[in-house]
Structures are given as C-alpha cells and as structure tokens.
Amino acid sequence: MSSKHKSPFLKTLRNDAIYVVLRAGLMVIRMLPRKVSLVFITSLARLGYWLAPCERHKMVKNLEDAFGKDYTPAERHRIGEQVFRHIAGNAIDAVLLERLLTKSPEDIMRIEGLEIAQKAMAHGKGVVFLTAHMGCFEMLSPRFSQLGFPVLVAGTRIYDPRIDALVAENRARFNVEYIPREGNLRSIIRGLRQGKAFGVLCDLDTRVESLFIPFFDRPAKTPVAPFKLALRTGAAMVPIFAQRQPDGSQRVIVYPPIEPSTQATQDPEARLIEVMTAYNRTLEELIRRDPTQWIWMHNRWKSKPETAPDTIPEIQPETIEPALLEPTGRMQLS
C-alpha cells in the first residue's frame, strides 16, 4: 500500500510510533552524560557510514568531483566517516541546547567576529545571516539571542502538532521569535525593518526559485530569495558558519557583510549575481579548509543549468528557506 493511500488509522499509528520513539530518545539523551551520548552516537555514525551504501557513494563521488585528485579514495572515505560523526555529534548537541547554553555558553560556542555582527545590527536595517549546513547550526539562534540579538526565525510547520509543540517550547526558552514559513513574507520584511536578525540556509539544491552560481567550479542551484530580500530591504548580508571542533565545541565565524560593488549597483541582476557569488565563494573556501564539516551526501549539483529560469523571479513567500537559526532545521540530504 502506497503512502498516498494509507488509511487514517495507519497514518495515526505511524505518527504515534514516531512521536513515542522521539520522546523516548530525547529523554534518554537528556538523562545520560553528554560524553556518553557522544561516544555512543559517533561510534554508531562511523558504522552507519559503511552501512549506507547510497549515501556513501554520493559522498565519495561529490568529493571526487569537487576536489579531483587532491584526495585518495581512502582519504575520501575518512572524510565521509568524519562527516557522519560530525552530523551525529551536532544532533546530540541540538537536543542538549538548553543544558549546554545554560551551563557554559562561552565554552560550547566560541564566536570569532562577533563585533562584525554587532556593527551590522547597529546599522538599524536588520541583518540577513547567510549560513550553511555546517556545525550545530541549530545552536546559533539561541546563542545569539543570549547575546542580545533580536532573533527572528521561520520554518515549516511539522506534520505532527505534538512535535511542533516540542519545537515551539524549545524556541520559547531562548526568546527566539518564530514565524511560520507559509505566507509570512511581510512579517519577515517587517522584522528586518525593525532591526531584527533573520537567517537562511543557502547551501542546498532545493525546489525553490534559484539561480545557478559557481560552487567548486561548477554551476550550483542557489536560492535567490535570501539575497533579493536583503537587497530590497537594505538589510546587511552577513555570512556566518559554525564548525564542530575536536573537543566537541563549536567555532563560529562571522564574515564581513557582502556588498555589491559600485559597478553593479545600477543593475539589479548583476547585483544579485554578485552577492550570491560572494556567498558561494566564501562557503567554498571554508569547506576547502576542512571538508569534513559539510554534508557531502547532499547532491549539490543535481540540477542542471539548462533548467534555470530565463528571468530572475519576484520573491514569493514559499521561496524563503527555513531559517539558519531555526533550532529544528532539517537537513535535506537528497
């Protein structure tokens, strides 16, 4: 029986089972010492890499396409194992956000360039933080809220209201303002004009209106909306990325705002392409320094330029990606 034709009873039964398993898993993780959870889950993740042939093959191929002969086959596998371990460790820390950020926020998340973000906020037109699936990005929102940033996040409602309630409860603990993704573009624009911080994950090939921008020397489908939103409102575009460190802490790097050059200011399309290219270049340079930090199982280049739209579309509410600062941001690993 296909999922499309499942009876309401079976669907309810499945959702109940998922909810029970999720609650039990969260309870166990929160009861155990963090070190115990990390040792267990990261060891399991290493095994999982070898038990997931489809994801493993995608990772190896993407690494080969991106780096050529810079890494041997054995080195690519070592990178793949570490990627799985990083994802697992970051997932544990996402569950333990409240404990970690209450006990020792400065130790768990060290921010380089905080003054850049503060200066961008002082500009008064809001900030669009541009990030990627690196490190425990779910921790960015509460940490920056602790530091006094008025944080605005957006996300799609979860299919199960009980899980959605768990997420909302987690957000509320850190005074993070949440806006449902569906049809709330005006609320996001209003938040930016009020001087708030809003952010997006811009590193995936997803079903949103996009342009093809170079990434590892190949055209990669990159979402338009975050950049066009910033250009329209005058909000600062600040790249910000997290990296998991060997001691289990997070290193956050805040880059200077991306600004179009004087030559491009009179051409809207040129301005848009320029700032999107600057973001992809910044992300690529960081990944090249440590490729274990990014999710190579995602097929970043699955879409081809011949499918690109002829014109740059107007922003629609559904084109806004779930926020970089959203505690429950889900990785799309297709």
ZADO-1210 file (C-alpha; in nm, 4 decimals, padded with zeros to 6 digits):
<atoms>
<atom x="00.0000" y="00.0000" z="00.0000" code="MET" pos="1"/>
<atom x="00.1495" y="00.3321" z="-00.1049" code="SER" pos="2"/>
<atom x="00.1837" y="00.6105" z="00.1494" code="SER" pos="3"/>
<atom x="-00.0604" y="00.8135" z="-00.0606" code="LYS" pos="4"/>
<atom x="-00.3370" y="00.5579" z="00.0061" code="HIS" pos="5"/>
<atom x="-00.2676" y="00.4736" z="00.3700" code="LYS" pos="6"/>
<atom x="-00.5765" y="00.4717" z="00.5882" code="SER" pos="7"/>
<atom x="-00.6144" y="00.7421" z="00.8534" code="PRO" pos="8"/>
<atom x="-00.5753" y="00.4730" z="01.1188" code="PHE" pos="9"/>
<atom x="-00.2394" y="00.3535" z="00.9828" code="LEU" pos="10"/>
<atom x="-00.1182" y="00.7095" z="00.9438" code="LYS" pos="11"/>
<atom x="-00.2161" y="00.7899" z="01.3016" code="THR" pos="12"/>
<atom x="-00.0496" y="00.4710" z="01.4221" code="LEU" pos="13"/>
<atom x="00.2704" y="00.5587" z="01.2393" code="ARG" pos="14"/>
<atom x="00.2720" y="00.9137" z="01.3720" code="ASN" pos="15"/>
<atom x="00.2103" y="00.7896" z="01.7265" code="ASP" pos="16"/>
<atom x="00.5015" y="00.5470" z="01.6963" code="ALA" pos="17"/>
<atom x="00.7344" y="00.8182" z="01.5654" code="ILE" pos="18"/>
<atom x="00.6314" y="01.0515" z="01.8457" code="TYR" pos="19"/>
<atom x="00.6851" y="00.7880" z="02.1162" code="VAL" pos="20"/>
<atom x="01.0271" y="00.6919" z="01.9788" code="VAL" pos="21"/>
<atom x="01.1250" y="01.0584" z="01.9531" code="LEU" pos="22"/>
<atom x="01.0183" y="01.1379" z="02.3078" code="ARG" pos="23"/>
<atom x="01.1947" y="00.8280" z="02.4405" code="ALA" pos="24"/>
<atom x="01.5120" y="00.9133" z="02.2507" code="GLY" pos="25"/>
<atom x="01.5106" y="01.2710" z="02.3768" code="LEU" pos="26"/>
<atom x="01.4566" y="01.1500" z="02.7322" code="MET" pos="27"/>
<atom x="01.7460" y="00.9036" z="02.7170" code="VAL" pos="28"/>
<atom x="01.9858" y="01.1586" z="02.5639" code="ILE" pos="29"/>
<atom x="01.8958" y="01.4176" z="02.8261" code="ARG" pos="30"/>
<atom x="01.9404" y="01.1671" z="03.1099" code="MET" pos="31"/>
<atom x="02.2829" y="01.0460" z="03.0031" code="LEU" pos="32"/>
<atom x="02.6054" y="01.2431" z="03.0453" code="PRO" pos="33"/>
<atom x="02.6863" y="01.4246" z="02.7207" code="ARG" pos="34"/>
<atom x="03.0184" y="01.2446" z="02.6821" code="LYS" pos="35"/>
<atom x="02.8465" y="00.9062" z="02.6984" code="VAL" pos="36"/>
<atom x="02.5904" y="01.0058" z="02.4359" code="SER" pos="37"/>
<atom x="02.8591" y="01.1466" z="02.2081" code="LEU" pos="38"/>
<atom x="03.0824" y="00.8399" z="02.2304" code="VAL" pos="39"/>
<atom x="02.7904" y="00.6099" z="02.1565" code="PHE" pos="40"/>
<atom x="02.6332" y="00.8079" z="01.8734" code="ILE" pos="41"/>
<atom x="02.9562" y="00.8997" z="01.6949" code="THR" pos="42"/>
<atom x="03.0733" y="00.5365" z="01.7045" code="SER" pos="43"/>
<atom x="02.7375" y="00.4352" z="01.5635" code="LEU" pos="44"/>
<atom x="02.7693" y="00.7028" z="01.2961" code="ALA" pos="45"/>
<atom x="03.1024" y="00.5656" z="01.1789" code="ARG" pos="46"/>
<atom x="02.9416" y="00.2250" z="01.1380" code="LEU" pos="47"/>
<atom x="02.6432" y="00.3882" z="00.9714" code="GLY" pos="48"/>
<atom x="02.8675" y="00.5333" z="00.7026" code="TYR" pos="49"/>
<atom x="02.9617" y="00.1837" z="00.5903" code="TRP" pos="50"/>
<atom x="02.6059" y="00.0544" z="00.6227" code="LEU" pos="51"/>
<atom x="02.4614" y="00.3272" z="00.3993" code="ALA" pos="52"/>
<atom x="02.5975" y="00.2500" z="00.0506" code="PRO" pos="53"/>
<atom x="02.3790" y="00.5025" z="-00.1301" code="CYS" pos="54"/>
<atom x="02.4858" y="00.7958" z="00.0886" code="GLU" pos="55"/>
<atom x="02.8470" y="00.6741" z="00.0917" code="ARG" pos="56"/>
<atom x="02.8677" y="00.6555" z="-00.2863" code="HIS" pos="57"/>
<atom x="02.7176" y="01.0028" z="-00.3242" code="LYS" pos="58"/>
<atom x="02.9699" y="01.1442" z="-00.0789" code="MET" pos="59"/>
<atom x="03.2675" y="00.9829" z="-00.2482" code="VAL" pos="60"/>
<atom x="03.1535" y="01.0963" z="-00.5924" code="LYS" pos="61"/>
<atom x="03.0858" y="01.4536" z="-00.4782" code="ASN" pos="62"/>
<atom x="03.4242" y="01.4732" z="-00.3086" code="LEU" pos="63"/>
<atom x="03.5961" y="01.3433" z="-00.6217" code="GLU" pos="64"/>
<atom x="03.4087" y="01.5882" z="-00.8436" code="ASP" pos="65"/>
<atom x="03.4850" y="01.8807" z="-00.6114" code="ALA" pos="66"/>
<atom x="03.8490" y="01.8082" z="-00.5309" code="PHE" pos="67"/>
<atom x="03.9640" y="01.5949" z="-00.8233" code="GLY" pos="68"/>
<atom x="04.2770" y="01.4017" z="-00.7276" code="LYS" pos="69"/>
<atom x="04.3510" y="01.6100" z="-00.4167" code="ASP" pos="70"/>
<atom x="04.2363" y="01.3168" z="-00.2024" code="TYR" pos="71"/>
<atom x="04.2923" y="00.9455" z="-00.2459" code="THR" pos="72"/>
<atom x="03.9952" y="00.7036" z="-00.2290" code="PRO" pos="73"/>
<atom x="04.0956" y="00.6099" z="00.1269" code="ALA" pos="74"/>
<atom x="04.1099" y="00.9771" z="00.2279" code="GLU" pos="75"/>
<atom x="03.7655" y="01.0383" z="00.0803" code="ARG" pos="76"/>
<atom x="03.6278" y="00.7576" z="00.2941" code="HIS" pos="77"/>
<atom x="03.7939" y="00.9025" z="00.6028" code="ARG" pos="78"/>
<atom x="03.6310" y="01.2372" z="00.5251" code="ILE" pos="79"/>
<atom x="03.2968" y="01.0614" z="00.4806" code="GLY" pos="80"/>
<atom x="03.3246" y="00.8853" z="00.8161" code="GLU" pos="81"/>
<atom x="03.4040" y="01.2129" z="00.9876" code="GLN" pos="82"/>
<atom x="03.1109" y="01.3880" z="00.8192" code="VAL" pos="83"/>
<atom x="02.8774" y="01.1230" z="00.9633" code="PHE" pos="84"/>
<atom x="03.0381" y="01.1623" z="01.3055" code="ARG" pos="85"/>
<atom x="03.0024" y="01.5415" z="01.2952" code="HIS" pos="86"/>
<atom x="02.6351" y="01.5193" z="01.1996" code="ILE" pos="87"/>
<atom x="02.5684" y="01.2742" z="01.4823" code="ALA" pos="88"/>
<atom x="02.7519" y="01.4844" z="01.7394" code="GLY" pos="89"/>
<atom x="02.5746" y="01.8006" z="01.6276" code="ASN" pos="90"/>
<atom x="02.2394" y="01.6239" z="01.6567" code="ALA" pos="91"/>
<atom x="02.3150" y="01.5296" z="02.0175" code="ILE" pos="92"/>
<atom x="02.4110" y="01.8877" z="02.0992" code="ASP" pos="93"/>
<atom x="02.0925" y="02.0155" z="01.9334" code="ALA" pos="94"/>
<atom x="01.8964" y="01.8046" z="02.1807" code="VAL" pos="95"/>
<atom x="02.1070" y="01.9329" z="02.4697" code="LEU" pos="96"/>
<atom x="02.0901" y="02.3011" z="02.3744" code="LEU" pos="97"/>
<atom x="01.9345" y="02.4198" z="02.6979" code="GLU" pos="98"/>
<atom x="02.1864" y="02.2369" z="02.9154" code="ARG" pos="99"/>
<atom x="02.4874" y="02.3454" z="02.7120" code="LEU" pos="100"/>
<atom x="02.3914" y="02.7103" z="02.6758" code="LEU" pos="101"/>
<atom x="02.2856" y="02.7435" z="03.0378" code="THR" pos="102"/>
<atom x="02.5969" y="02.5868" z="03.1849" code="LYS" pos="103"/>
<atom x="02.8816" y="02.7269" z="02.9744" code="SER" pos="104"/>
<atom x="02.7756" y="02.9077" z="02.6555" code="PRO" pos="105"/>
<atom x="03.1169" y="03.0681" z="02.6013" code="GLU" pos="106"/>
<atom x="03.2879" y="02.7302" z="02.6154" code="ASP" pos="107"/>
<atom x="03.0472" y="02.5412" z="02.3905" code="ILE" pos="108"/>
<atom x="03.0249" y="02.8097" z="02.1220" code="MET" pos="109"/>
<atom x="03.3173" y="03.0409" z="02.0543" code="ARG" pos="110"/>
<atom x="03.2352" y="03.3245" z="01.8155" code="ILE" pos="111"/>
<atom x="03.5001" y="03.4898" z="01.6006" code="GLU" pos="112"/>
<atom x="03.3959" y="03.8246" z="01.4583" code="GLY" pos="113"/>
<atom x="03.1060" y="03.8926" z="01.6931" code="LEU" pos="114"/>
<atom x="03.1796" y="04.2623" z="01.6623" code="GLU" pos="115"/>
<atom x="03.1032" y="04.2379" z="01.2896" code="ILE" pos="116"/>
<atom x="02.7520" y="04.1125" z="01.3616" code="ALA" pos="117"/>
<atom x="02.7023" y="04.3759" z="01.6300" code="GLN" pos="118"/>
<atom x="02.8088" y="04.6522" z="01.3934" code="LYS" pos="119"/>
<atom x="02.5753" y="04.5211" z="01.1231" code="ALA" pos="120"/>
<atom x="02.2867" y="04.5214" z="01.3719" code="MET" pos="121"/>
<atom x="02.3704" y="04.8771" z="01.4777" code="ALA" pos="122"/>
<atom x="02.3126" y="04.9838" z="01.1175" code="HIS" pos="123"/>
<atom x="01.9420" y="04.9628" z="01.2028" code="GLY" pos="124"/>
<atom x="01.8098" y="04.7952" z="00.8866" code="LYS" pos="125"/>
<atom x="01.8259" y="04.4381" z="01.0103" code="GLY" pos="126"/>
<atom x="02.0609" y="04.1558" z="00.9229" code="VAL" pos="127"/>
<atom x="02.0141" y="03.8556" z="00.6960" code="VAL" pos="128"/>
<atom x="02.2530" y="03.5920" z="00.8255" code="PHE" pos="129"/>
<atom x="02.3625" y="03.3591" z="00.5448" code="LEU" pos="130"/>
<atom x="02.4753" y="03.0182" z="00.6615" code="THR" pos="131"/>
<atom x="02.5035" y="02.6541" z="00.5612" code="ALA" pos="132"/>
<atom x="02.4648" y="02.3019" z="00.6950" code="HIS" pos="133"/>
<atom x="02.7862" y="02.3124" z="00.8943" code="MET" pos="134"/>
<atom x="02.8364" y="02.2545" z="01.2638" code="GLY" pos="135"/>
<atom x="02.5458" y="02.2705" z="01.5057" code="CYS" pos="136"/>
<atom x="02.3665" y="02.5493" z="01.3215" code="PHE" pos="137"/>
<atom x="02.0628" y="02.4883" z="01.5451" code="GLU" pos="138"/>
<atom x="02.2659" y="02.6434" z="01.8274" code="MET" pos="139"/>
<atom x="02.3170" y="02.9763" z="01.6514" code="LEU" pos="140"/>
<atom x="01.9728" y="03.1130" z="01.7211" code="SER" pos="141"/>
<atom x="01.9629" y="03.0678" z="02.0998" code="PRO" pos="142"/>
<atom x="02.3255" y="03.1715" z="02.1425" code="ARG" pos="143"/>
<atom x="02.2828" y="03.4955" z="01.9534" code="PHE" pos="144"/>
<atom x="01.9607" y="03.5591" z="02.1410" code="SER" pos="145"/>
<atom x="02.1563" y="03.5206" z="02.4660" code="GLN" pos="146"/>
<atom x="02.3976" y="03.7830" z="02.3371" code="LEU" pos="147"/>
<atom x="02.1176" y="04.0348" z="02.2911" code="GLY" pos="148"/>
<atom x="02.0333" y="03.9916" z="01.9230" code="PHE" pos="149"/>
<atom x="01.6582" y="04.0112" z="01.8459" code="PRO" pos="150"/>
<atom x="01.6396" y="03.6865" z="01.6529" code="VAL" pos="151"/>
<atom x="01.3673" y="03.6046" z="01.4030" code="LEU" pos="152"/>
<atom x="01.3342" y="03.2567" z="01.2556" code="VAL" pos="153"/>
<atom x="01.0990" y="03.0972" z="01.0060" code="ALA" pos="154"/>
<atom x="01.0118" y="02.7380" z="00.9406" code="GLY" pos="155"/>
<atom x="00.7530" y="02.4988" z="00.8045" code="THR" pos="156"/>
<atom x="00.5001" y="02.3547" z="01.0459" code="ARG" pos="157"/>
<atom x="00.5730" y="01.9933" z="01.1324" code="ILE" pos="158"/>
<atom x="00.3133" y="01.7377" z="01.0267" code="TYR" pos="159"/>
<atom x="00.2522" y="01.6261" z="01.3875" code="ASP" pos="160"/>
<atom x="00.1221" y="01.9072" z="01.6156" code="PRO" pos="161"/>
<atom x="00.2787" y="01.7349" z="01.9188" code="ARG" pos="162"/>
<atom x="00.6265" y="01.7522" z="01.7664" code="ILE" pos="163"/>
<atom x="00.5571" y="02.1083" z="01.6551" code="ASP" pos="164"/>
<atom x="00.4701" y="02.1911" z="02.0171" code="ALA" pos="165"/>
<atom x="00.8020" y="02.0442" z="02.1351" code="LEU" pos="166"/>
<atom x="00.9853" y="02.2646" z="01.8879" code="VAL" pos="167"/>
<atom x="00.7897" y="02.5750" z="01.9891" code="ALA" pos="168"/>
<atom x="00.8637" y="02.5059" z="02.3546" code="GLU" pos="169"/>
<atom x="01.2352" y="02.4778" z="02.2811" code="ASN" pos="170"/>
<atom x="01.2350" y="02.8082" z="02.0913" code="ARG" pos="171"/>
<atom x="01.0461" y="02.9888" z="02.3653" code="ALA" pos="172"/>
<atom x="01.3181" y="02.9048" z="02.6179" code="ARG" pos="173"/>
<atom x="01.5593" y="03.1305" z="02.4319" code="PHE" pos="174"/>
<atom x="01.3280" y="03.4207" z="02.3421" code="ASN" pos="175"/>
<atom x="01.3545" y="03.3436" z="01.9731" code="VAL" pos="176"/>
<atom x="01.0646" y="03.4808" z="01.7681" code="GLU" pos="177"/>
<atom x="00.9197" y="03.2212" z="01.5341" code="TYR" pos="178"/>
<atom x="00.7225" y="03.2963" z="01.2183" code="ILE" pos="179"/>
<atom x="00.5539" y="03.0126" z="01.0261" code="PRO" pos="180"/>
<atom x="00.7097" y="02.9883" z="00.6842" code="ARG" pos="181"/>
<atom x="00.3822" y="02.9692" z="00.4913" code="GLU" pos="182"/>
<atom x="00.2712" y="03.3046" z="00.3569" code="GLY" pos="183"/>
<atom x="00.4553" y="03.5286" z="00.6027" code="ASN" pos="184"/>
<atom x="00.6973" y="03.7208" z="00.3845" code="LEU" pos="185"/>
<atom x="00.5548" y="04.0510" z="00.5070" code="ARG" pos="186"/>
<atom x="00.6273" y="03.9525" z="00.8671" code="SER" pos="187"/>
<atom x="00.9894" y="03.8794" z="00.7780" code="ILE" pos="188"/>
<atom x="01.0276" y="04.2110" z="00.5962" code="ILE" pos="189"/>
<atom x="00.8671" y="04.3910" z="00.8899" code="ARG" pos="190"/>
<atom x="01.1067" y="04.2184" z="01.1289" code="GLY" pos="191"/>
<atom x="01.4074" y="04.3278" z="00.9244" code="LEU" pos="192"/>
<atom x="01.2817" y="04.6846" z="00.9110" code="ARG" pos="193"/>
<atom x="01.2510" y="04.6728" z="01.2888" code="GLN" pos="194"/>
<atom x="01.6218" y="04.5895" z="01.3045" code="GLY" pos="195"/>
<atom x="01.5929" y="04.2178" z="01.3768" code="LYS" pos="196"/>
<atom x="01.8203" y="03.9352" z="01.2640" code="ALA" pos="197"/>
<atom x="01.6872" y="03.6781" z="01.0202" code="PHE" pos="198"/>
<atom x="01.8811" y="03.3994" z="00.8597" code="GLY" pos="199"/>
<atom x="01.8703" y="03.1291" z="00.5984" code="VAL" pos="200"/>
<atom x="02.0468" y="02.8128" z="00.4933" code="LEU" pos="201"/>
<atom x="02.1623" y="02.8806" z="00.1376" code="CYS" pos="202"/>
<atom x="02.3716" y="02.5751" z="00.0521" code="ASP" pos="203"/>
<atom x="02.1243" y="02.3199" z="-00.0832" code="LEU" pos="204"/>
<atom x="01.9747" y="02.2386" z="-00.4216" code="ASP" pos="205"/>
<atom x="01.6047" y="02.2630" z="-00.3321" code="THR" pos="206"/>
<atom x="01.2730" y="02.3241" z="-00.5059" code="ARG" pos="207"/>
<atom x="01.2737" y="02.6998" z="-00.4701" code="VAL" pos="208"/>
<atom x="01.3350" y="02.9706" z="-00.7267" code="GLU" pos="209"/>
<atom x="01.7087" y="02.9858" z="-00.7779" code="SER" pos="210"/>
<atom x="01.9980" y="03.0888" z="-00.9969" code="LEU" pos="211"/>
<atom x="02.2979" y="02.8800" z="-01.0984" code="PHE" pos="212"/>
<atom x="02.6059" y="03.0180" z="-00.9259" code="ILE" pos="213"/>
<atom x="02.9588" y="02.8664" z="-00.9354" code="PRO" pos="214"/>
<atom x="03.0413" y="02.6365" z="-00.6436" code="PHE" pos="215"/>
<atom x="03.3576" y="02.4255" z="-00.6605" code="PHE" pos="216"/>
<atom x="03.3946" y="02.5354" z="-01.0251" code="ASP" pos="217"/>
<atom x="03.0536" y="02.4002" z="-01.1246" code="ARG" pos="218"/>
<atom x="02.7158" y="02.5747" z="-01.1553" code="PRO" pos="219"/>
<atom x="02.5111" y="02.5029" z="-00.8430" code="ALA" pos="220"/>
<atom x="02.1454" y="02.5876" z="-00.7961" code="LYS" pos="221"/>
<atom x="02.1409" y="02.8575" z="-00.5249" code="THR" pos="222"/>
<atom x="01.8241" y="03.0106" z="-00.3722" code="PRO" pos="223"/>
<atom x="01.7540" y="03.3679" z="-00.4807" code="VAL" pos="224"/>
<atom x="01.5123" y="03.4846" z="-00.2111" code="ALA" pos="225"/>
<atom x="01.7505" y="03.5470" z="00.0843" code="PRO" pos="226"/>
<atom x="01.9762" y="03.7719" z="-00.1221" code="PHE" pos="227"/>
<atom x="01.6999" y="03.9566" z="-00.3022" code="LYS" pos="228"/>
<atom x="01.5208" y="04.0091" z="00.0290" code="LEU" pos="229"/>
<atom x="01.8308" y="04.1735" z="00.1754" code="ALA" pos="230"/>
<atom x="01.8890" y="04.3892" z="-00.1311" code="LEU" pos="231"/>
<atom x="01.5272" y="04.5013" z="-00.1284" code="ARG" pos="232"/>
<atom x="01.5164" y="04.5959" z="00.2400" code="THR" pos="233"/>
<atom x="01.8710" y="04.7260" z="00.2817" code="GLY" pos="234"/>
<atom x="01.9474" y="04.4619" z="00.5429" code="ALA" pos="235"/>
<atom x="02.3123" y="04.3631" z="00.5853" code="ALA" pos="236"/>
<atom x="02.4078" y="04.0260" z="00.4347" code="MET" pos="237"/>
<atom x="02.6411" y="03.8613" z="00.6851" code="VAL" pos="238"/>
<atom x="02.7843" y="03.5128" z="00.6171" code="PRO" pos="239"/>
<atom x="02.8102" y="03.3106" z="00.9372" code="ILE" pos="240"/>
<atom x="02.9179" y="02.9476" z="00.9708" code="PHE" pos="241"/>
<atom x="02.9634" y="02.7006" z="01.2567" code="ALA" pos="242"/>
<atom x="03.2267" y="02.4272" z="01.2688" code="GLN" pos="243"/>
<atom x="03.2493" y="02.1373" z="01.5105" code="ARG" pos="244"/>
<atom x="03.5850" y="02.1223" z="01.6881" code="GLN" pos="245"/>
<atom x="03.7783" y="01.8162" z="01.8120" code="PRO" pos="246"/>
<atom x="03.6859" y="01.8978" z="02.1740" code="ASP" pos="247"/>
<atom x="03.3154" y="01.8984" z="02.0880" code="GLY" pos="248"/>
<atom x="03.2765" y="02.2754" z="02.0977" code="SER" pos="249"/>
<atom x="03.1528" y="02.4951" z="01.8124" code="GLN" pos="250"/>
<atom x="03.3643" y="02.7545" z="01.6372" code="ARG" pos="251"/>
<atom x="03.1500" y="03.0240" z="01.4756" code="VAL" pos="252"/>
<atom x="03.2991" y="03.2501" z="01.2110" code="ILE" pos="253"/>
<atom x="03.1268" y="03.5790" z="01.1280" code="VAL" pos="254"/>
<atom x="03.2383" y="03.7318" z="00.7981" code="TYR" pos="255"/>
<atom x="03.2129" y="04.0975" z="00.6916" code="PRO" pos="256"/>
<atom x="02.8868" y="04.1893" z="00.5184" code="PRO" pos="257"/>
<atom x="02.8597" y="04.1140" z="00.1483" code="ILE" pos="258"/>
<atom x="02.8032" y="04.4311" z="-00.0524" code="GLU" pos="259"/>
<atom x="02.7647" y="04.4743" z="-00.4281" code="PRO" pos="260"/>
<atom x="03.0394" y="04.6707" z="-00.5991" code="SER" pos="261"/>
<atom x="02.9825" y="05.0204" z="-00.7300" code="THR" pos="262"/>
<atom x="02.9846" y="04.8908" z="-01.0868" code="GLN" pos="263"/>
<atom x="02.6946" y="04.6559" z="-01.0133" code="ALA" pos="264"/>
<atom x="02.4740" y="04.8921" z="-00.8154" code="THR" pos="265"/>
<atom x="02.2800" y="05.0151" z="-01.1203" code="GLN" pos="266"/>
<atom x="02.1996" y="04.6670" z="-01.2496" code="ASP" pos="267"/>
<atom x="01.9662" y="04.4647" z="-01.0199" code="PRO" pos="268"/>
<atom x="02.0500" y="04.1330" z="-01.1848" code="GLU" pos="269"/>
<atom x="02.4246" y="04.1992" z="-01.1680" code="ALA" pos="270"/>
<atom x="02.3967" y="04.2968" z="-00.8006" code="ARG" pos="271"/>
<atom x="02.2076" y="03.9784" z="-00.7202" code="LEU" pos="272"/>
<atom x="02.4515" y="03.7514" z="-00.9029" code="ILE" pos="273"/>
<atom x="02.7483" y="03.9298" z="-00.7464" code="GLU" pos="274"/>
<atom x="02.6347" y="03.8857" z="-00.3856" code="VAL" pos="275"/>
<atom x="02.5280" y="03.5246" z="-00.4438" code="MET" pos="276"/>
<atom x="02.8667" y="03.4502" z="-00.5980" code="THR" pos="277"/>
<atom x="03.0408" y="03.6081" z="-00.2999" code="ALA" pos="278"/>
<atom x="02.8438" y="03.3861" z="-00.0612" code="TYR" pos="279"/>
<atom x="02.9213" y="03.0659" z="-00.2525" code="ASN" pos="280"/>
<atom x="03.2885" y="03.1609" z="-00.2772" code="ARG" pos="281"/>
<atom x="03.3120" y="03.2274" z="00.0975" code="THR" pos="282"/>
<atom x="03.1458" y="02.8956" z="00.1786" code="LEU" pos="283"/>
<atom x="03.3646" y="02.7061" z="-00.0666" code="GLU" pos="284"/>
<atom x="03.6849" y="02.8498" z="00.0765" code="GLU" pos="285"/>
<atom x="03.5807" y="02.7453" z="00.4269" code="LEU" pos="286"/>
<atom x="03.4857" y="02.3940" z="00.3159" code="ILE" pos="287"/>
<atom x="03.8172" y="02.3527" z="00.1340" code="ARG" pos="288"/>
<atom x="03.9993" y="02.4153" z="00.4621" code="ARG" pos="289"/>
<atom x="03.8079" y="02.1319" z="00.6309" code="ASP" pos="290"/>
<atom x="03.5817" y="01.9247" z="00.4028" code="PRO" pos="291"/>
<atom x="03.4628" y="01.7108" z="00.6968" code="THR" pos="292"/>
<atom x="03.2383" y="01.9975" z="00.8094" code="GLN" pos="293"/>
<atom x="02.9927" y="01.9917" z="00.5170" code="TRP" pos="294"/>
<atom x="02.7216" y="01.7392" z="00.4198" code="ILE" pos="295"/>
<atom x="02.8696" y="01.5795" z="00.1093" code="TRP" pos="296"/>
<atom x="02.5850" y="01.3287" z="00.0825" code="MET" pos="297"/>
<atom x="02.3694" y="01.6131" z="-00.0494" code="HIS" pos="298"/>
<atom x="02.3820" y="01.6246" z="-00.4273" code="ASN" pos="299"/>
<atom x="02.4540" y="01.9956" z="-00.4599" code="ARG" pos="300"/>
<atom x="02.4820" y="01.9753" z="-00.8382" code="TRP" pos="301"/>
<atom x="02.1853" y="01.7532" z="-00.9250" code="LYS" pos="302"/>
<atom x="02.0028" y="02.0324" z="-01.1119" code="SER" pos="303"/>
<atom x="02.1497" y="02.1425" z="-01.4419" code="LYS" pos="304"/>
<atom x="02.1743" y="02.4979" z="-01.5813" code="PRO" pos="305"/>
<atom x="01.9522" y="02.4196" z="-01.8776" code="GLU" pos="306"/>
<atom x="01.6577" y="02.4023" z="-01.6361" code="THR" pos="307"/>
<atom x="01.7250" y="02.7530" z="-01.4996" code="ALA" pos="308"/>
<atom x="01.4559" y="03.0200" z="-01.5408" code="PRO" pos="309"/>
<atom x="01.5129" y="03.2852" z="-01.8083" code="ASP" pos="310"/>
<atom x="01.4484" y="03.5697" z="-01.5668" code="THR" pos="311"/>
<atom x="01.5058" y="03.6375" z="-01.2020" code="ILE" pos="312"/>
<atom x="01.1705" y="03.5802" z="-01.0280" code="PRO" pos="313"/>
<atom x="00.9973" y="03.8026" z="-00.7808" code="GLU" pos="314"/>
<atom x="01.0192" y="03.6811" z="-00.4214" code="ILE" pos="315"/>
<atom x="00.7256" y="03.4676" z="-00.3196" code="GLN" pos="316"/>
<atom x="00.6610" y="03.3652" z="00.0423" code="PRO" pos="317"/>
<atom x="00.7211" y="02.9984" z="-00.0353" code="GLU" pos="318"/>
<atom x="01.0725" y="03.0718" z="-00.1623" code="THR" pos="319"/>
<atom x="01.2027" y="03.1602" z="00.1828" code="ILE" pos="320"/>
<atom x="01.4136" y="02.8754" z="00.3127" code="GLU" pos="321"/>
<atom x="01.3812" y="02.7588" z="00.6762" code="PRO" pos="322"/>
<atom x="01.5954" y="02.9864" z="00.8884" code="ALA" pos="323"/>
<atom x="01.9573" y="02.9175" z="00.9608" code="LEU" pos="324"/>
<atom x="01.8785" y="02.9931" z="01.3215" code="LEU" pos="325"/>
<atom x="01.5876" y="02.7539" z="01.3444" code="GLU" pos="326"/>
<atom x="01.6508" y="02.5024" z="01.6251" code="PRO" pos="327"/>
<atom x="01.4837" y="02.2267" z="01.4215" code="THR" pos="328"/>
<atom x="01.6338" y="02.2990" z="01.0831" code="GLY" pos="329"/>
<atom x="01.6260" y="01.9710" z="00.8894" code="ARG" pos="330"/>
<atom x="01.8997" y="01.8665" z="00.6524" code="MET" pos="331"/>
<atom x="01.7763" y="01.7733" z="00.3098" code="GLN" pos="332"/>
<atom x="02.0146" y="01.5018" z="00.2031" code="LEU" pos="333"/>
<atom x="01.8686" y="01.4057" z="-00.1294" code="SER" pos="334"/>
</atoms>
